[in-house]
Amino acid sequence: MRRSNVVVLVLALIVGITATGVVLSRRGGDDPRPNASASPTATPAATVTASPTVTASASPTARPTPTGPGPRNRQYDVVYARGVSADAGAAAVAALNGEVIHENAKVGVATVRANPGFVAAAMRDRRIHGVYTNRAVGRPPAIDEDRASERGQGVDRANLADLQWDMSAINVPEAHRRTKGDKRVIVAVLDTGVDGKHPDLAAAFDRELSRNFVTDYPGADGPCEVRTCVDPNDVDGDGHGTHVAGTIAAADDGRGITGVAPGVRLVNLRTGQDAGLFFLMATVDALVYAGDIGVDVANMSYYLDPWLFNCPDAANDSAEERYEQRAAIEGVRRAVDYAYAKGVTLVAAAGNEGLDLTNPRVDDTSPNFPDDTAKVRAVDNDCLVLPSELPHVIQVSAVGRDDVLTSYSNWGRGQIAVTAPGGSRVANGQDSTQNLVLSTYPESLARGEDAIRTDGTSRSPGLASSCVRGTCAYYRWFNGTSMAAPHVTGVAALIVSMFGTDDPAHPGTLRMDPAAVEKRLRDTARALACPRTRQCQGTRESNGFYGNGLVDADAATRR
C-alpha cells in the first residue's frame, strides 16, 4: 500500500477526460526506487475489459432509453439499492437521463454516462444506493531525473535465496519439505498486473485465466503500448503487482528467488493502472470474476481512494461526499461477499499510515484528488478502510527483520488477523536496503530506470539481477504492508494445497472453506508479545500489533 510519510499527488483538470471510479493506492514503507509514490489521475470507465458479467436483461431492447435535457458527458459508478434488479436499476438511471455503459449485474454495480446533475437527482431516487463521481482530473507524473542517475554496486548472482530473510522468518524452507503448493490451487493477484514472462514467474503463470480489467490512460500512464490501450494480461507497467506475485509463487528452480508457494497456479487479475492507480469498477469486476473461476486465495495490497477512511455519515463531509462514500462501501462489500461465498480466501494489507484502526480520530489526507482538496475531517469507527476492514478479509500488519511492528504499519486489536514480513530499512541496529523484501521486478521497468548495464547485470543498489546462460531476471527491494500480505497469501495457498478437497464446480482444482483457511493461519501463527508501549493492547496470543502472531508456513502445513 502507499507509503504514508510522503505522498506525491499531482493533479490538474483535463477537459473532456473522465475517470472510472474510485482510485486505489497500494505502495508503502521505504520503497528504494526514486519517485516511488504515484500520481492519482483518471481513466475512461467505458473501456473496462473482460467483464465477468453482462447486462442482466434478457434482451437489449428491454432497457429503457434515456430521456431529458443536457448532454451525457460525465461518467459515474452507480450502486443500485439492495433488492433492486439490474433492469430496475437501469430504468432508474434512464429516468435520470443516464445510460448504463458497463454493468456487473451479479452485485448491482454499473458505470453510467449522464449529465452533471446526475448525482443530485440520484440522491432523491430510492432505487440507487450511492454514486461515485468519476472526476475529470489527471496529468502525467513528472519525470524523475534521479531514476537515471541511480548508481552503485548492484547485486548479481544466479541464486538470490540467501537474501530472502523473510522466507526464513516464516519457516518457508521447512514447509517446502512437505509441500511447495499444488497446481490445482489458484491464487489471484489483484494489483497493477503481473509480468507473466518473468523467468521466475512464467512456470506458475496462467495466461488463459488471467484478465486485465483496466485500460491505459495516456494522461497518467504515458503513451499506450498497444493500439487499444488495453495491455496484454501478462504485463505490469508499474512493478508493484509483479513484486507481490514473486513473493507468492516465484519458482524454486535454483535461480533468482523462491516464493512461498511456487507450485500453485498464479492468475493476474489486473485492477491497477500503469501509474499505480486503481478504480472501483475494476475491483468489483475482478472480485466477482475470481469467485466465478474458482480462485482459492486472492491478494489485495491496496486501499480505496480518494478517501482513506470511507465514512457514511462524517459531519465534515457534504451530502454528496457521504453519498459517494456509501457507494464505495456498499459496492466493494458486495463484491467481497460474492467472492467469499464462492470460496475465495481474501487477504489484504493493513495499510501504511501508522494508525490504530480501532480508534481513528482525524483524516487530513482525504480526498486526495483533485489536487489541494484534502481537508481535516473527524473520523470514527463507522469509517472503513477498504477493502481491508470489511468482513471476510484477512488483514495483515507488517514486521521488520527483527520481528517488530514497522513504524509505517497500521494496527488495531480485533483488526489484525496475523502479521508477516514487510521489511524496514533499520533492523537490529543496521540500516540497509537488504532489510527490505526482495522479489520479482519487470525487466522493462528496470531498463527504463537505466538500472541495467550493457551485459545485463544490475548497476543499482536497489536492484538485483540473476543471469543464467545468457538470460537475466530482475528483482527489487520494497517494503510495506503490501509486501507482508502476499506472504500470508502464499501460506494460505499451501494450506489449501495440503488440506483442500476436489472442487466439483471447477474440475481439476481444489477448494477449502475460507473460514477454515483463516482459522488455520491464526491457530498456527507464532505468538508475538506486545512491546512496552501503551499502543499495543492484548495478550501475547492475541494483540493489536500482531493479531494471533507471525504467520508460520511450517506449522500451518503440518497434518
Residue, then its C-alpha position, 0 to 999 in steps of 0.5 A: m500500500r502507499r507509503s504514508n510519510v510522503v505522498v506525491l499527488v499531482l493533479a490538474l483538470i483535463v477537459g473532456i477526460t473522465a475517470t472510472g471510479v474510485v482510485l486505489s493506492r497500494r505502495g508503502g514503507d521505504d520503497p528504494r526506487p526514486n519517485a516511488s509514490a504515484s500520481p492519482t489521475a483518471t481513466p475512461a470507465a467505458t473501456v473496462t475489459a473482460s467483464p465477468t458479467v453482462t447486462a442482466s436483461a434478457s434482451p437489449t431492447a428491454r432497457p429503457t432509453p434515456t430521456g431529458p435535457g443536457p448532454r451525457n458527458r460525465q461518467y459515474d459508478v452507480v450502486y443500485a439499492r439492495g433488492v433492486s434488479a439490474d433492469a430496475g436499476a437501469a430504468a432508474v438511471a434512464a429516468l435520470n437521463g443516464e445510460v448504463i455503459h458497463e454493468n456487473a449485474k451479479v452485485g448491482v454495480a454499473t458505470v453510467r454516462a449522464n449529465p452533471g446533475f446526475v448525482a443530485a437527482a440520484m440522491r432523491d431516487r430510492r432505487i440507487h444506493g450511492v454514486y461515485t463521481n468519476r472526476a475529470v482530473g489527471r496529468p502525467p507524473a513528472i519525470d524523475e531525473d534521479r531514476a537515471s542517475e541511480r548508481g552503485q554496486g548492484v547485486d548479481r548472482a544466479n541464486l538470490a535465496d540467501l537474501q530472502w530473510d523473510m522466507s526464513a522468518i516464516n519457516v518457508p524452507e521447512a514447509h517446502r519439505r512437505t509441500k511447495g503448493d499444488k497446481r490445482v490451487i489458484v491464487a489471484v493477484l489483484d494489483t497493477g498486473v503481473d509480468g507473466k514472462h518473468p523467468d521466475l514467474a512464467a512456470a506458475f503463470d496462467r495466461e488463459l485465466s488471467r484478465n486485465f480489467v483496466t485500460d491505459y490512460p495516456g494522461a497518467d500512464g504515458p503513451c499506450e503500448v498497444r493500439t487499444c490501450v488495453d495491455p496484454n494480461d501478462v504485463d505490469g507497467d508499474g512493478h508493484g503487482t509483479h513484486v507481490a506475485g514473486t513473493i507468492a509463487a516465484a519458482d524454486d528452480g535454483r535461480g533468482i528467488t523462491g516464493v512461498a508457494p511456487g507450485v500453485r497456479l498464479v492468475n493476474l487479475r489486473t485492477g491497477q493502472d500503469a501509474g499505480l492507480f486503481f478504480l472501483m469498477a475494476t475491483v468489483d469486476a475482478l472480485v466477482y470474476a475470481g469467485d466465478i473461476g474458482v480462485d482459492v486465495a486472492n491478494m489485495s495490497y491496496y486501499l480505496d481512494p480518494w478517501l482513506f477512511n470511507c465514512p457514511d455519515a462524517a459531519n465534515d463531509s457534504a451530502e454528496e461526499r457521504y453519498e459517494q462514500r456509501a457507494a464505495i462501501e456498499g459496492v466493494r462489500r458486495a463484491v467481497d461477499y460474492a467472492y467469499a461465498k464462492g470460496v475465495t480466501l481474501v487477504a489484504a494489507a493493513g495499510n501504511e499510515g501508522l494508525d490504530l484502526t480501532n480508534p481513528r480520530v482525524d483524516d487530513t489526507s482525504p480526498n486526495f484528488p483533485d489536487d489541494t482538496a484534502k481537508v481535516r475531517a473527524v473520523d470514527n469507527d463507522c469509517l472503513v478502510l477498504p477493502s481491508e476492514l470489511p468482513h471476510v478479509i484477512q488483514v495483515s500488519a507488517v514486521g521488520r527483520d527483527d520481528v517488530l511492528t514497522s513504524y509505517s504499519n497500521w494496527g488495531r486489536g480485533q483488526i489484525a488477523v496475523t502479521a508477516p514480513g514487510g521489511s524496514r530499512v533499520a533492523n537490529g541496529q543496521d540500516s540497509t536496503q537488504n532489510l527490505v523484501l526482495s522479489t520479482y521486478p519487470e525487466s522493462l521497468a528496470r531498463g527504463e530506470d537505466a538500472i541495467r548495464t550493457d551485459g545485463t547485470s544490475r548497476s543499482p543498489g536497489l536492484a538485483s539481477s540473476c543471469v543464467r546462460g545468457t538470460c537475466a531476471y530482475y528483482r527489487w527491494f520494497n517494503g510495506t504492508s503490501m509486501a507482508a500480505p502476499h506472504v500470508t497469501g502464499v501460506a494460505a495457498l499451501i494450506v489449501s494445497m495440503f488440506g483442500t478437497d476436489d472442487p466439483a464446480h471447477p474440475g481439476t482444482l481444489r477448494m477449502d472453506p475460507a473460514a477454515v483457511e483463516k482459522r488455520l493461519r491464526d491457530t498456527a501463527r507464532a505468538l508475538a508479545c506486545p512491546r512496552t508501549r501503551q499502543c499495543q493492547g492484548t495478550r501475547e496470543s492475541n494483540g493489536f500489533y500482531g493479531n494471533g502472531l507471525v504467520d508460520a508456513d511450517a506449522a500451518t502445513r503440518r497434518 
